[in-house]
Amino acid sequence: MVDLSVRNVFTFEVLGFEVWITRTIVNTWIVMAALIALAVMARAVIGKPRAVPTGMQNAVEAAVSAVDKLVGGAAGERLSWLGNWFFAVFAIIGASIVGGIVGIRPPTADWATTFALAFGTFALIQAMGVRHRGMRYLKSFIEPNPVLLPLNLIGELARPVSLSFRLYGNVLSGLIIMTLIYELAPIYARIGVPAVLHVYFDLFTASLHAYIFCILSASFIGVAATEPA
């Protein structure tokens, strides 16, 4: 049977409220621990930064520069400092999906995780809109006619929902396909075929969906922070 449920690992109470620690939360902790360990390891290898980067320092600077350029191109150069946030999002999404190779159920296969990431984008959209446009941004919700306020609000709220469902649906579909292959394919087909599919669903897909999520988020933020022509 294909197990697609988000099982509860353990439960405890805080001030009379029951708190559930699900498999998604535990796997998220594992992904976070792996990323922190990788960051510490990279920092230890780099040591004192060199004026002319080589080796690990060159790889890290290239990755950071690529994300900064992506954000600057989608949201505008004045918002390129948000590259730090998007680098973290890219790393979490990518590492979550890649974890499927070693048997970890991707946290991004749970809508709660993808919605939390999308809600971060939603918060940045509002914050950057107000910061760079002030009351003009808030006024845009009642333009061109105050009657359209409900529709404009629905459209704004639809952004994080669409972002979260796009990522969630793609990751979950890959998980379903790999689960079906492992459970239904003949034994002889489980040796080479899954490895090839893992490369597609857990490596190529990880990079692609992390990129799409970040580029769309940066674009939404850039539009909110830019005065209409």
C-alpha positions as a Markdown table, in Angstrom:
| # | Residue | x | y | z |
|---|---|---|---|---|
| 1 | Met | 0.0 | 0.0 | 0.0 |
| 2 | Val | 1.2 | 3.5 | -0.9 |
| 3 | Asp | 1.7 | 5.5 | 2.3 |
| 4 | Leu | 1.2 | 9.1 | 1.6 |
| 5 | Ser | 0.0 | 10.1 | 5.0 |
| 6 | Val | 1.8 | 12.6 | 7.3 |
| 7 | Arg | 2.1 | 10.4 | 10.4 |
| 8 | Asn | 2.3 | 11.8 | 13.9 |
| 9 | Val | 5.6 | 10.8 | 15.6 |
| 10 | Phe | 4.8 | 11.9 | 19.1 |
| 11 | Thr | 2.6 | 14.3 | 21.0 |
| 12 | Phe | 3.0 | 16.5 | 24.1 |
| 13 | Glu | 1.1 | 19.3 | 25.9 |
| 14 | Val | 2.1 | 22.9 | 26.4 |
| 15 | Leu | -0.2 | 25.0 | 28.6 |
| 16 | Gly | -3.0 | 22.6 | 28.0 |
| 17 | Phe | -2.6 | 22.6 | 24.3 |
| 18 | Glu | -1.7 | 19.4 | 22.4 |
| 19 | Val | 1.3 | 19.7 | 20.1 |
| 20 | Trp | 1.8 | 17.2 | 17.4 |
| 21 | Ile | 5.3 | 16.4 | 16.1 |
| 22 | Thr | 4.7 | 14.9 | 12.7 |
| 23 | Arg | 7.1 | 13.1 | 10.3 |
| 24 | Thr | 7.3 | 16.3 | 8.3 |
| 25 | Ile | 8.6 | 18.3 | 11.2 |
| 26 | Val | 11.1 | 15.6 | 12.1 |
| 27 | Asn | 12.3 | 15.4 | 8.5 |
| 28 | Thr | 12.5 | 19.2 | 8.4 |
| 29 | Trp | 14.8 | 19.1 | 11.4 |
| 30 | Ile | 17.0 | 16.5 | 9.7 |
| 31 | Val | 17.2 | 18.7 | 6.5 |
| 32 | Met | 18.0 | 21.8 | 8.7 |
| 33 | Ala | 20.7 | 19.9 | 10.6 |
| 34 | Ala | 22.3 | 18.6 | 7.3 |
| 35 | Leu | 22.4 | 22.2 | 5.9 |
| 36 | Ile | 23.8 | 23.6 | 9.1 |
| 37 | Ala | 26.5 | 20.8 | 9.2 |
| 38 | Leu | 27.3 | 21.5 | 5.5 |
| 39 | Ala | 27.6 | 25.3 | 6.2 |
| 40 | Val | 29.9 | 24.7 | 9.2 |
| 41 | Met | 32.0 | 22.3 | 7.1 |
| 42 | Ala | 32.3 | 24.7 | 4.3 |
| 43 | Arg | 33.3 | 27.5 | 6.7 |
| 44 | Ala | 35.9 | 25.3 | 8.2 |
| 45 | Val | 37.3 | 24.3 | 4.8 |
| 46 | Ile | 37.4 | 27.9 | 3.6 |
| 47 | Gly | 39.1 | 29.3 | 6.7 |
| 48 | Lys | 40.2 | 32.9 | 6.2 |
| 49 | Pro | 38.6 | 34.2 | 2.9 |
| 50 | Arg | 41.1 | 34.9 | 0.2 |
| 51 | Ala | 41.1 | 37.9 | -2.1 |
| 52 | Val | 41.2 | 35.6 | -5.1 |
| 53 | Pro | 38.8 | 32.7 | -4.3 |
| 54 | Thr | 39.7 | 29.1 | -5.0 |
| 55 | Gly | 38.2 | 25.7 | -4.3 |
| 56 | Met | 35.4 | 25.7 | -1.8 |
| 57 | Gln | 35.3 | 29.5 | -1.4 |
| 58 | Asn | 35.0 | 29.9 | -5.1 |
| 59 | Ala | 32.1 | 27.4 | -5.2 |
| 60 | Val | 30.3 | 29.1 | -2.3 |
| 61 | Glu | 30.8 | 32.6 | -3.8 |
| 62 | Ala | 29.6 | 31.4 | -7.2 |
| 63 | Ala | 26.4 | 30.0 | -5.6 |
| 64 | Val | 25.7 | 33.1 | -3.6 |
| 65 | Ser | 26.4 | 35.3 | -6.6 |
| 66 | Ala | 24.1 | 33.3 | -8.8 |
| 67 | Val | 21.2 | 33.7 | -6.4 |
| 68 | Asp | 21.8 | 37.4 | -6.0 |
| 69 | Lys | 21.8 | 37.8 | -9.7 |
| 70 | Leu | 18.6 | 35.8 | -10.0 |
| 71 | Val | 16.9 | 38.0 | -7.4 |
| 72 | Gly | 18.3 | 41.2 | -8.8 |
| 73 | Gly | 17.1 | 40.3 | -12.3 |
| 74 | Ala | 13.6 | 39.3 | -11.1 |
| 75 | Ala | 12.9 | 41.8 | -8.4 |
| 76 | Gly | 15.3 | 44.7 | -9.3 |
| 77 | Glu | 18.8 | 45.5 | -8.2 |
| 78 | Arg | 17.6 | 47.5 | -5.2 |
| 79 | Leu | 16.1 | 44.3 | -3.8 |
| 80 | Ser | 19.1 | 42.0 | -4.5 |
| 81 | Trp | 19.9 | 42.0 | -0.8 |
| 82 | Leu | 16.9 | 39.6 | -0.5 |
| 83 | Gly | 19.3 | 37.1 | -2.0 |
| 84 | Asn | 20.1 | 35.8 | 1.5 |
| 85 | Trp | 16.5 | 34.8 | 2.1 |
| 86 | Phe | 16.1 | 33.2 | -1.3 |
| 87 | Phe | 19.4 | 31.3 | -0.9 |
| 88 | Ala | 18.0 | 29.8 | 2.3 |
| 89 | Val | 14.7 | 29.0 | 0.6 |
| 90 | Phe | 16.5 | 27.4 | -2.4 |
| 91 | Ala | 18.7 | 25.3 | -0.1 |
| 92 | Ile | 15.7 | 24.1 | 2.0 |
| 93 | Ile | 13.6 | 23.2 | -1.0 |
| 94 | Gly | 16.5 | 21.5 | -2.8 |
| 95 | Ala | 17.7 | 19.6 | 0.2 |
| 96 | Ser | 14.2 | 18.5 | 1.1 |
| 97 | Ile | 13.6 | 16.9 | -2.3 |
| 98 | Val | 17.1 | 15.5 | -2.6 |
| 99 | Gly | 16.6 | 13.8 | 0.8 |
| 100 | Gly | 14.2 | 11.4 | -1.1 |
| 101 | Ile | 17.3 | 9.7 | -2.4 |
| 102 | Val | 18.2 | 8.4 | 1.0 |
| 103 | Gly | 14.6 | 7.6 | 1.9 |
| 104 | Ile | 13.6 | 10.8 | 3.7 |
| 105 | Arg | 10.0 | 11.8 | 2.9 |
| 106 | Pro | 10.4 | 15.3 | 1.5 |
| 107 | Pro | 9.0 | 17.9 | 3.9 |
| 108 | Thr | 7.9 | 19.8 | 0.8 |
| 109 | Ala | 5.5 | 16.9 | 0.0 |
| 110 | Asp | 3.5 | 18.3 | 2.9 |
| 111 | Trp | 1.4 | 21.4 | 2.0 |
| 112 | Ala | 2.0 | 22.9 | 5.4 |
| 113 | Thr | 5.7 | 23.2 | 4.6 |
| 114 | Thr | 5.2 | 24.7 | 1.1 |
| 115 | Phe | 2.5 | 27.1 | 2.4 |
| 116 | Ala | 4.9 | 28.3 | 5.2 |
| 117 | Leu | 7.5 | 29.1 | 2.6 |
| 118 | Ala | 4.9 | 30.8 | 0.4 |
| 119 | Phe | 3.6 | 32.8 | 3.3 |
| 120 | Gly | 7.2 | 34.1 | 3.8 |
| 121 | Thr | 6.9 | 35.4 | 0.2 |
| 122 | Phe | 3.5 | 36.9 | 0.9 |
| 123 | Ala | 4.9 | 38.8 | 3.9 |
| 124 | Leu | 7.8 | 40.1 | 1.9 |
| 125 | Ile | 5.5 | 41.3 | -0.9 |
| 126 | Gln | 3.5 | 43.4 | 1.6 |
| 127 | Ala | 6.6 | 44.6 | 3.5 |
| 128 | Met | 8.5 | 45.6 | 0.3 |
| 129 | Gly | 5.4 | 47.2 | -1.2 |
| 130 | Val | 4.8 | 49.4 | 1.8 |
| 131 | Arg | 8.5 | 50.1 | 2.3 |
| 132 | His | 9.1 | 51.3 | -1.3 |
| 133 | Arg | 5.7 | 52.7 | -2.2 |
| 134 | Gly | 4.1 | 53.5 | 1.1 |
| 135 | Met | 0.4 | 54.4 | 1.1 |
| 136 | Arg | 0.5 | 54.3 | -2.7 |
| 137 | Tyr | 0.8 | 50.5 | -2.5 |
| 138 | Leu | -2.1 | 50.2 | -0.1 |
| 139 | Lys | -4.1 | 52.5 | -2.3 |
| 140 | Ser | -3.5 | 50.2 | -5.2 |
| 141 | Phe | -6.0 | 47.7 | -3.7 |
| 142 | Ile | -8.9 | 50.1 | -4.3 |
| 143 | Glu | -7.8 | 51.0 | -7.9 |
| 144 | Pro | -9.2 | 51.6 | -10.4 |
| 145 | Asn | -12.4 | 51.5 | -8.4 |
| 146 | Pro | -13.0 | 50.8 | -4.7 |
| 147 | Val | -15.6 | 48.2 | -5.7 |
| 148 | Leu | -12.8 | 46.0 | -6.8 |
| 149 | Leu | -11.2 | 45.8 | -3.3 |
| 150 | Pro | -12.5 | 42.3 | -2.6 |
| 151 | Leu | -11.2 | 41.0 | -6.0 |
| 152 | Asn | -7.8 | 42.7 | -5.5 |
| 153 | Leu | -7.6 | 41.1 | -2.0 |
| 154 | Ile | -8.5 | 37.7 | -3.4 |
| 155 | Gly | -5.9 | 38.0 | -6.1 |
| 156 | Glu | -3.3 | 39.0 | -3.6 |
| 157 | Leu | -4.1 | 36.1 | -1.3 |
| 158 | Ala | -4.1 | 33.7 | -4.3 |
| 159 | Arg | -0.4 | 34.2 | -4.8 |
| 160 | Pro | 0.9 | 32.3 | -1.8 |
| 161 | Val | -1.8 | 29.7 | -2.3 |
| 162 | Ser | -0.8 | 29.1 | -5.9 |
| 163 | Leu | 2.9 | 29.1 | -5.1 |
| 164 | Ser | 2.5 | 26.6 | -2.3 |
| 165 | Phe | 0.2 | 24.2 | -4.3 |
| 166 | Arg | 2.5 | 24.3 | -7.4 |
| 167 | Leu | 5.5 | 23.2 | -5.3 |
| 168 | Tyr | 3.5 | 20.8 | -3.2 |
| 169 | Gly | 1.8 | 19.1 | -6.2 |
| 170 | Asn | 5.0 | 18.6 | -8.1 |
| 171 | Val | 6.9 | 17.1 | -5.2 |
| 172 | Leu | 4.1 | 14.9 | -4.1 |
| 173 | Ser | 3.5 | 13.6 | -7.6 |
| 174 | Gly | 7.2 | 12.6 | -7.8 |
| 175 | Leu | 6.9 | 10.9 | -4.4 |
| 176 | Ile | 3.8 | 9.0 | -5.6 |
| 177 | Ile | 5.5 | 7.8 | -8.8 |
| 178 | Met | 8.6 | 6.6 | -7.0 |
| 179 | Thr | 6.5 | 4.8 | -4.3 |
| 180 | Leu | 4.5 | 3.0 | -7.0 |
| 181 | Ile | 7.6 | 1.9 | -8.8 |
| 182 | Tyr | 9.2 | 0.5 | -5.6 |
| 183 | Glu | 6.0 | -1.3 | -4.6 |
| 184 | Leu | 4.6 | -2.5 | -8.0 |
| 185 | Ala | 7.7 | -3.0 | -10.2 |
| 186 | Pro | 9.2 | -6.5 | -10.5 |
| 187 | Ile | 12.3 | -7.1 | -8.4 |
| 188 | Tyr | 14.6 | -7.1 | -11.4 |
| 189 | Ala | 13.3 | -3.6 | -12.4 |
| 190 | Arg | 14.0 | -2.1 | -9.0 |
| 191 | Ile | 17.8 | -2.2 | -9.5 |
| 192 | Gly | 18.5 | 0.2 | -12.3 |
| 193 | Val | 15.3 | 2.0 | -13.2 |
| 194 | Pro | 14.7 | 3.7 | -9.8 |
| 195 | Ala | 18.2 | 5.1 | -9.8 |
| 196 | Val | 17.6 | 6.8 | -13.2 |
| 197 | Leu | 14.2 | 8.2 | -12.0 |
| 198 | His | 15.8 | 9.4 | -8.7 |
| 199 | Val | 18.2 | 11.5 | -10.8 |
| 200 | Tyr | 15.2 | 13.1 | -12.5 |
| 201 | Phe | 12.7 | 13.4 | -9.6 |
| 202 | Asp | 15.2 | 14.1 | -6.8 |
| 203 | Leu | 18.0 | 16.0 | -8.5 |
| 204 | Phe | 16.7 | 17.7 | -11.7 |
| 205 | Thr | 13.3 | 18.3 | -10.2 |
| 206 | Ala | 14.7 | 19.7 | -6.9 |
| 207 | Ser | 16.7 | 22.3 | -8.8 |
| 208 | Leu | 13.9 | 23.1 | -11.2 |
| 209 | His | 11.2 | 23.6 | -8.6 |
| 210 | Ala | 13.4 | 25.5 | -6.2 |
| 211 | Tyr | 14.3 | 27.8 | -9.1 |
| 212 | Ile | 10.7 | 28.3 | -10.2 |
| 213 | Phe | 9.5 | 29.0 | -6.6 |
| 214 | Cys | 12.3 | 31.6 | -6.0 |
| 215 | Ile | 12.0 | 33.3 | -9.4 |
| 216 | Leu | 8.2 | 33.7 | -9.1 |
| 217 | Ser | 8.5 | 34.9 | -5.5 |
| 218 | Ala | 11.1 | 37.5 | -6.5 |
| 219 | Ser | 9.0 | 38.6 | -9.4 |
| 220 | Phe | 5.9 | 39.1 | -7.2 |
| 221 | Ile | 8.0 | 41.1 | -4.7 |
| 222 | Gly | 9.6 | 43.2 | -7.4 |
| 223 | Val | 6.2 | 44.1 | -8.9 |
| 224 | Ala | 4.8 | 45.1 | -5.5 |
| 225 | Ala | 7.9 | 47.4 | -4.8 |
| 226 | Thr | 7.8 | 49.1 | -8.2 |
| 227 | Glu | 5.6 | 52.0 | -9.2 |
| 228 | Pro | 3.4 | 51.1 | -12.2 |
| 229 | Ala | 4.3 | 52.8 | -15.4 |
